Amino acid sequence: MAIEEQLRQLAESQVSLVALQQRLCQNRSLMNREVTQTFIFELRDYADSLSIVTDFVEGATAKEVGPTEISTVLSEQNQLVHTLVEELAQLIEENGELFGQKEGELRRTWTSLQGVLELNSLMLQDNLGFQRMLNDQLVDLDEVPAVCKQGFFQRLLSKR
């Protein structure tokens, strides 16, 4: 599979995760619990971290993802990012180029993707607790939406 195809798949799953995070953020019962609120905000941070490579892809479309499918999406992303890391390592070895990035830029992207892999594994672990709370029916997913506040960095870096 070509790097461009992997990036497109990663961008589409990123858009889906962001859409899911926004829906979860509107649920009062989830946002009233510190554990679930933290997971939801970390999910957004993780999805934003993927932009290190997904910004190169234009026109990514979101596929509807439910809260119970987070593990599947994260696992697919883990495989895609792992493959990208290997292919970038090969490009660096061959003095290749990706979207105009050469040598140092490719090494920085490669290192950043390794960090994304680590974040992904942490999100997979945190997702277990989140899914447990959903299964124990401690939260109501069909609740009336609440207003989702922007995070500090979202307010700071938002386009005005």
C-alpha positions as CSV (number, residue, x, y, z in Angstrom):
1,M,0.0,0.0,0.0
2,A,1.4,3.4,-1.0
3,I,2.2,6.0,1.7
4,E,-0.4,8.3,0.2
5,E,-3.2,5.7,0.6
6,Q,-2.1,5.1,4.2
7,L,-2.2,8.8,4.9
8,R,-5.7,9.1,3.4
9,Q,-7.0,6.3,5.6
10,L,-5.3,7.8,8.6
11,A,-6.8,11.2,7.8
12,E,-10.3,9.7,7.4
13,S,-10.1,7.9,10.8
14,Q,-8.7,11.1,12.4
15,V,-11.8,13.1,11.1
16,S,-14.0,10.3,12.5
17,L,-12.4,10.4,15.9
18,V,-12.7,14.2,16.1
19,A,-16.4,14.0,15.2
20,L,-16.9,11.3,17.8
21,Q,-15.1,13.4,20.4
22,Q,-17.3,16.4,19.7
23,R,-20.4,14.2,20.1
24,L,-19.1,12.8,23.4
25,C,-18.2,16.2,24.6
26,Q,-21.9,17.2,24.3
27,N,-23.0,14.5,26.7
28,R,-23.6,15.9,30.2
29,S,-23.3,12.6,32.1
30,L,-19.9,11.9,30.4
31,M,-18.7,15.5,31.0
32,N,-19.8,15.4,34.7
33,R,-17.4,12.6,35.4
34,E,-13.8,13.5,35.7
35,V,-12.5,10.2,34.4
36,T,-14.6,10.2,31.2
37,Q,-14.0,13.9,30.7
38,T,-10.3,13.4,30.8
39,F,-10.5,10.5,28.4
40,I,-12.6,12.6,26.0
41,F,-10.1,15.5,26.1
42,E,-7.2,13.1,25.6
43,L,-8.9,11.6,22.7
44,R,-9.0,15.0,21.0
45,D,-5.4,15.7,21.8
46,Y,-4.5,12.3,20.3
47,A,-6.5,13.0,17.2
48,D,-4.9,16.4,16.8
49,S,-1.4,14.8,17.1
50,L,-2.1,12.8,13.9
51,S,-2.1,16.1,12.0
52,I,1.7,15.8,11.8
53,V,1.1,13.7,8.7
54,T,-2.6,14.0,7.9
55,D,-2.3,17.7,7.1
56,F,-0.9,16.6,3.8
57,V,-4.2,14.9,2.8
58,E,-7.0,17.1,1.5
59,G,-10.7,16.2,1.5
60,A,-10.8,13.5,4.1
61,T,-14.3,12.4,4.9
62,A,-15.6,11.2,8.3
63,K,-17.2,7.8,8.7
64,E,-19.8,7.5,11.6
65,V,-18.0,5.9,14.6
66,G,-19.7,5.0,17.8
67,P,-18.2,5.1,21.3
68,T,-17.9,1.3,21.4
69,E,-15.8,1.4,18.2
70,I,-13.0,3.5,19.6
71,S,-10.7,0.5,20.2
72,T,-11.1,-0.7,16.6
73,V,-10.3,2.8,15.2
74,L,-7.3,3.1,17.5
75,S,-6.0,-0.3,16.5
76,E,-6.3,0.4,12.8
77,Q,-4.5,3.7,13.4
78,N,-1.8,1.9,15.3
79,Q,-1.2,-0.4,12.3
80,L,-1.2,2.5,9.8
81,V,1.2,4.6,11.9
82,H,3.5,1.7,12.6
83,T,3.7,1.0,8.8
84,L,4.3,4.7,8.1
85,V,7.1,4.8,10.7
86,E,8.8,1.8,8.9
87,E,8.3,3.4,5.4
88,L,9.6,6.8,6.6
89,A,12.7,5.0,8.1
90,Q,13.3,3.5,4.7
91,L,12.8,6.8,2.9
92,I,15.3,8.4,5.3
93,E,17.8,5.7,4.6
94,E,17.4,6.1,0.8
95,N,17.5,9.9,1.1
96,G,14.0,10.0,-0.3
97,E,11.3,12.7,-0.1
98,L,7.7,12.9,1.1
99,F,5.6,15.9,0.3
100,G,8.7,18.1,-0.1
101,Q,10.2,16.9,3.2
102,K,13.8,15.8,3.0
103,E,16.4,14.5,5.5
104,G,15.9,16.5,8.7
105,E,12.2,17.2,8.2
106,L,11.6,13.5,7.5
107,R,13.6,12.5,10.7
108,R,11.4,14.9,12.7
109,T,8.3,13.5,11.2
110,W,9.5,10.0,11.9
111,T,10.3,10.9,15.5
112,S,6.9,12.5,15.9
113,L,5.1,9.5,14.6
114,Q,6.9,7.3,17.1
115,G,5.5,9.6,19.8
116,V,2.0,9.2,18.2
117,L,2.4,5.4,18.4
118,E,3.1,5.8,22.1
119,L,0.1,8.0,22.6
120,N,-2.0,5.5,20.7
121,S,-1.0,2.6,23.0
122,L,-1.8,4.8,26.0
123,M,-5.2,5.7,24.5
124,L,-5.9,2.0,23.9
125,Q,-5.2,1.3,27.6
126,D,-7.4,4.3,28.8
127,N,-10.2,3.2,26.4
128,L,-10.6,-0.1,28.4
129,G,-11.7,1.9,31.5
130,F,-13.9,4.2,29.4
131,Q,-15.6,1.2,27.8
132,R,-16.0,-0.4,31.2
133,M,-17.9,2.7,32.4
134,L,-20.1,2.6,29.3
135,N,-20.8,-1.1,29.8
136,D,-21.6,-0.6,33.5
137,Q,-24.2,1.9,32.3
138,L,-22.8,4.6,34.5
139,V,-23.5,7.1,31.7
140,D,-26.4,7.7,29.4
141,L,-25.3,8.2,25.8
142,D,-28.7,9.4,24.6
143,E,-28.7,12.4,26.8
144,V,-29.5,16.0,25.8
145,P,-26.3,17.6,24.5
146,A,-24.4,20.0,26.7
147,V,-22.3,22.9,25.6
148,C,-18.7,21.8,25.0
149,K,-16.1,24.4,26.1
150,Q,-13.0,24.8,24.1
151,G,-9.8,23.8,25.7
152,F,-7.1,26.3,26.5
153,F,-5.0,25.7,23.4
154,Q,-8.1,25.6,21.2
155,R,-9.1,29.1,22.4
156,L,-5.5,30.3,22.3
157,L,-4.8,29.1,18.7
158,S,-8.3,29.4,17.2
159,K,-8.6,31.4,14.1
160,R,-10.4,34.7,14.6
